[in-house]
């Protein structure tokens, strides 16, 4: 036994042997580095070997990323509703938890929250559509007056366009519309198909949302069982932290969107611009796209003010929109969103751009929360990865002394 222990200690402390390589120019053999697998590799510079190793690994990662994007693109009619259902579940889960703490059964609490949320959405949509229908004729008249004023300015302004030039311009627009009528017709057919897809996705969102709210923890425990036993604990904790990040992100986004809609909506009401409620609702929904959403919706409000109330009111509303955006960027985002998710603004912009390219408006909506969740989960896994046990020779003694 003493001899075996001595051999084990000698093997553990023994320096790695240097294997002589083939002779090179000059007749002296060059030692093979421990990171190489053959004598030929030892003739290459170490920096080149490192770059090559990183290159093929990055190629593998890129191939996997392309495969994932391709699969998501093929299954977007299923994946997008599931992601939206997750976002809504993160928003409504605190209400379900409050009812559960009040001793309400799980299924009943989920149903109450789901029905209440649907009632609120349907009520707001009804008010928005009603106000839009009532004000659409007046807005159309104002738009006609605005176009006439623009035409008069083109004739009497610095451009001094003649009636013939204006008529030719309008005729060119009409001819372009006639030439592309088939495109508009096919677009209408595509719109009808898209409407069916939206309805199917809406039902999938509702069913998924119900089960996410009721059985979310059970579903996650089942997913964790797929992973190897040695990493289940880390994956489970990373998932829980990612879920908390998603809940915090959704809460912060709703609060920021509400403040943006309230500020711009009050400016619209004070300036007596029509469609105050639809414009406020548009600002609220667009604010779920960070940084650029509220800016685009505010621009639409300024255009409506320009058509309905004139350039002076439009400039005042533009100043109000800029003030709200500055307040959001310098106060709300660092104070509210910064505490919820720690993501650099450049990462937010890049995520939104990638989301728009891959999935349009829906991609821009879900890109940032996906990045926030992945950031939290990956950082936790990296910080808590398990270290492999060191290699050792264990000599067990026989209890009988043999």
N, C-alpha and C positions, 0 to 999 in steps of 0.2 A: 504493500500500500504506500509506504514512504517513497519507493522508487516511482510508482505511478504518479504521485503528487509532484515529485520533482520533474518528471517528464512533462506534466501538464503546465507547470510554471515556466519551464523552458520554452515550450511551444507558444505560450501566450506572450512572452517577452522577446521572442526571436524576431529579428529584423527581416523584412521581406527580401528575398534573394534577388539579385540582379541577374537576369538571363542575358547572356551575351547574344548580340545580334550578328547578322552577317557582316563580313568585313566591308568597309567602305573605302573610299579613296584615301590613301595614306597608309593602308594596311592595318589600322587600329580599329577594333570593334567598338561600336557605340552602344551604350546600355539602353535597354528597352524601358520606357517609362511605364509606371504601373497602370496608367490609364489606357495603354494601347493593348491590342490583342495580337499583333503580329510584328515582325521586324520591319515590314514595309511601312507601318504606321509611324514608327519611330523616326523615319527620315523626314516626315512632315513637321512643320513648325507647330508648336503647341497651340498658338492662337488660331491657326487654321483648323486644327482638330476641334477646338471649342466652337468656332463659328459653324463648322459643318454639323456638329452635334445639335446646336441650337436650331439650325436651319431645318433639319429633317423632323425635329420635334414640332417646330412651328408649322411645317407643312401638314403633319398629322392632325394638329389641333385645328388648322384651317379647314382641312377636309371634313373633320367632324362637325365644325360650325356650319359649313355649307350644307352638309347632310341634314342637320337640324333645321336650318332655315327652309330647305326644300320640303321637309316633312311638314313643318308648320304651315308653309304656303299651300300645300295640298289639303291640309286639314283645318284651314283657318275658319271654316264655317262651324267647326266644333270647338277649336281652341279659343277663338276670340270670345264667344259667349261664356266659356268657362272662366276666362280671365276677368271679364266684366262681373260675373257672379262672385268671384273672389273679392273684387273691390267693394261690391255692395255688401258682401258678408262682413268685411272688415268695418264698414260703416254702421251696420245694423247689429253686429254682435254684442256691443255693450247694452243695447236695449233688451236683447234676449237674456243676457246675463242678469240684468236687473229683475226681470220677471221670474227667472229661475230662483233668484235669492228670495223672492216673495212667495215661494212654494207653488208656483204655477207649473203644471206639467210641461215637459220639454216640447212635445209636439204642439200643444196649445199655445205656448209662449211664442214659438216660431211662427205659427199661423197668424197670431195677432200682430206681430211685428211686420210680417210680410204684407198682410192686408192693409194695415195702417200706412205703410210706405207706398203701396200702390194707390191708395185713396188720395194721399197727398200729391203724388205725381199727376194723377188724372185730374184733380181739382185745379192745379196750377196750369196744366196744359189747356183745360177748358177755358179758363180766364184769358190766357194768352191768345188762343185762337179766336175767341169771341171779340176781343179788342181789336185784333188784326182785321177781322172781317168787317167790323163796323167802321174802321178808319181807312180801309183800302181805297174806297172811291175818292175820298178827299185827298189822300196821298197821290193817287193817280192824276187828279186834277192839278195838284201842286207840281208834280213832275212834268206835266205838259207845259205849265207856265214857266218852269225852270228851263226846259229845252228851248222854248220860244225866246226867253231872255238870253240864253247862250247864243242863239242864232243872231239875235239883234246885236249882241256884242261882237260877234265875228264880222258882221257887216260894218258896224260903226266904230269898232275898236281899232287897235293898231294894225291888225291884219288886213282890214279893208277888203274882205272877200266879197265877190259879187254874187248875185242871186244864182247865176248860171253855175258858178263854182260850187255853191252850197247844194244846189239841186243835183249836180253831178256826183257830189260826195254821198248824198243820201241815196241816190240811185245805185251807186256802187255797193253800198251796204245792203240794199234790197236785193240786188243781183246775187250777192254772196249768200244771202239767206236762202234764195231760191235754188242756187246751185248745190247747197248742202242740206237740202230738205230731207233727202234720203238718210243722211247721217243723223239728223234729228229724229227721224222716224225710228231708225234702228236703235237710237238711244232711248226712245220711249219704250221699245220692247225690252231692252236691257234693264230699264227702270222697273218694268213690271216684274221681270225675273228677280231683280234685286229686292223688290218689295216682298216677294214670297220668301226669299232667303232671310230677310229681316224678321218676318213673322215667325219663321221656324227658329231663328236664333233667339227671338224673344221668349218663346216657350221654353227653350233649353235653358235660358238664363233664369227663368222663374223656378223651374224644377231643380236646377243645380243650386240656386240660392237657398231654397228650402232645405235641402239635405246638407249643404255646407253649414247652415245655421244650426241645424238639429244634431247632425252627426259629424261635425268637423273634426273633433278630437279622435273619434273612432277611425275615421278615414285616414288621418295622419298616422295613427298607430299601425294601421295595416300597411301603409306605404313604407314605414320605417322597417318593418319585418323583411322587406325585400333586400335590404342591405346586409352585408356580412355582420356577424355578431360582434366583431371587434370594434366596429365603427357606429353601431346603432345608437349608442348613448350620445356621441358627438353629433350625429345627424339629427337626432330628436331635439337636442338642445338648440342646434342651429336653426331648425325649422321653427321652434317656438320663438326664438329671438327675431327671426325674419317676419313672423306673423305680427309680433308686437310692433315692429318697424312699419309694417303695412298699415296697421290700425292707426298708428300715430301719423303717418303720412296722409291717410284719407281724412282724418279729423282736421289736420292743419290745412289741407287743401280746401275742405268745405268752409272753414272759417275765413280763409283768405278770399275765396270766391264770394262769400256772402258780403264781406266788407267792400270788395270791388263793386259788386252789383248795387250795394246800398249807396256808395258814393256817386257812381255814375247815374244811377236811377234818380237820386235826389236832384242832381244837376239837370237831368232831362225834365223832371217835373217842374222845377223852379223856372226853367227857360220856356216852359209850355211847348215842348217838342212832342208831337204825337207818338203813340205807341210806347208810352213810358214803361208799362209792365212787360211787353214783349222784349224791349231792348234790355231791361234789367235782367230778365230771364236769360237772354242770349249772353250777356256779360257773365252771369253766374256759371252757365254751362261751359263757356269758352275758357273761363279761368281755371278749369281743371287741366288745361294744357299750360304748364308753367311758362312764365316770361312772355310768351308771344300771344297767348289766348286772349287775355283781356285787352291787349293792344289792338288786335284785329276786330274784336267786337266793338271796342270804342270807336274805331274808324267807321264802322257801319252806322253807329249812332250819329257821328258827325255828318255823314253823308245824308242821313234822313233829315237832320236839322238844316243842312244846306238846301235841300229840296223844299222843305216845308216852311222854314222861317227865314231863310235868306243867309247871306254870307256873314253878317255880323254875329247873329246867334250861333252860327256854326263855329266861328272863331272862338267865341266864349266857351262853348261846349268842348272844343278841342283843348283849350287851356285847362278846363276842369278834368278832362280825361288824362292829360299829361300829369296834372297834380296828383291824381289818384294813383297813376302808375309809379310816380316817384315815391309816394308814400308806401306803396307795396314793395318796391324794390329795396328801399333803404330802411324800412321799419318792419313791415310784416314778414318779409322773407327771412331776414336774419333772426328776428325775435321768435317767430312761430315755426316756420319751416326749418330753420337752422337747428332748432332743438329736436325736431322730429327725425330728420334725416340729414346726415352729414355728407352731402354730395356737392362737388365743386360745380359752379355755374357752367363751366366749359363742358363737363360731363353731361349736364342737363341738356345743353344745346345739341351736342352730338347725338344723344339718345333720342331726342325729338326728331332730328333730321333723319336718323336711321329708321325710326318708327314710321315717319311719313313715307319714305321710299318703299318700305316693305309692306305697309298695310294702310296707308292713307291717314285719314283723321283718327280712326280707331288706333292705329299704331302710335300716333302722337299722344293719344290719351293714355295708353297703357305703358309707354316706353319708360317713363321716369319711375313709376312704382316698381316695375320689373327690375330696373337697375338698382333701386334702393334695396329691394329684397335680396337680390344676388350679392350686393355689396356687404350687407349684414351677415348673410349666411356664409359666404366664402371667407370673410375676415374671421369669423368665429372658428371655422374649421381649421384655418391656417394657424390661428393663435393657440388652438387646443389639440393640435395633431399629436398623436402618440409617438414617442421615440422608440425605435426597435431595441430590444434588449441586446446588450453586448454579447458577442460570442464568447463562450467559456466552456471549459471542460469540467464536468462535474463527476467526481469520484465518490460513489456511494459505498459505504462500508457495510458489511454484513453484520447484523446484530449479534450473530453467534460468534463473531470474531474470526470467521474464515476468510 
